[in-house]
């Protein structure tokens, strides 16, 4: 597993080569970053590509984590409201 550094944050990522890929791309998920590259891509080119895009990756991970935190808070609020409604009905 490779990694990039953005300030004090280290972001690990996996590299997957693909016979069908025509260009390098980055897939960002909340708990996983994957770089997909053509089989013909050199490792140095892949590393340079990820370094160039490291702030974009950091921003996407930050956005996802903020969205997930919001959804979790919203889910908890709904759950508390449901419990309160059930308690009121008894």
C-alpha positions in Angstrom: 0.0 0.0 0.0 1.3 3.4 -1.0 0.5 6.7 0.8 0.4 10.4 0.2 1.0 13.2 2.8 -1.1 16.3 3.1 0.1 18.4 6.0 0.1 16.1 9.0 -2.4 13.7 7.4 -1.3 10.5 5.8 -3.7 9.0 3.2 -3.0 5.3 2.2 -4.1 4.2 -1.2 -4.0 1.1 -3.3 -2.9 0.8 -6.9 -4.8 -1.4 -9.3 -3.8 -1.9 -12.9 -6.5 -2.6 -15.5 -6.3 -3.8 -19.0 -9.4 -1.9 -19.9 -8.3 1.5 -18.3 -7.2 4.1 -20.9 -6.1 6.7 -18.3 -5.3 7.0 -14.7 -8.1 7.6 -12.3 -8.7 7.9 -8.5 -11.6 6.3 -6.7 -12.3 7.9 -3.3 -14.5 6.1 -0.8 -14.8 7.0 2.9 -12.5 4.3 4.1 -10.5 3.5 1.0 -8.7 5.3 -1.9 -7.8 3.4 -5.0 -5.8 4.5 -8.1 -6.7 2.7 -11.3 -4.1 2.8 -14.0 -3.6 1.2 -17.4 -1.3 -1.9 -17.3 1.2 0.1 -19.4 1.5 2.9 -16.8 4.9 3.2 -15.0 4.9 3.3 -11.3 6.7 6.6 -11.3 4.0 8.1 -13.5 1.3 6.8 -11.2 3.0 8.2 -8.1 3.4 11.6 -9.8 -0.3 11.6 -10.8 -1.4 10.8 -7.2 1.0 13.5 -5.8 -0.5 16.0 -8.2 -4.0 15.1 -7.1 -3.3 14.8 -3.3 -5.2 17.9 -2.3 -8.2 16.9 -4.4 -8.1 13.4 -2.6 -7.9 15.1 0.8 -10.8 17.5 0.0 -13.0 14.6 -1.2 -12.3 12.5 1.9 -13.0 15.5 4.1 -16.3 16.1 2.3 -17.3 12.5 2.6 -16.5 12.3 6.3 -18.4 15.5 7.0 -21.4 14.2 5.0 -21.3 10.9 6.9 -21.1 12.7 10.3 -24.1 14.8 9.3 -26.1 11.7 8.3 -25.2 9.9 11.5 -26.4 12.8 13.6 -29.6 13.0 11.6 -30.1 9.2 12.0 -29.6 9.5 15.7 -32.1 12.4 16.0 -34.8 10.5 14.1 -34.2 7.5 16.3 -34.6 9.6 19.4 -37.8 11.1 18.1 -39.2 7.7 17.3 -38.4 6.4 20.8 -40.0 9.5 22.3 -43.1 9.0 20.2 -43.4 5.4 21.3 -42.9 6.3 24.9 -45.6 9.0 24.6 -48.1 6.6 23.1 -47.7 4.1 26.0 
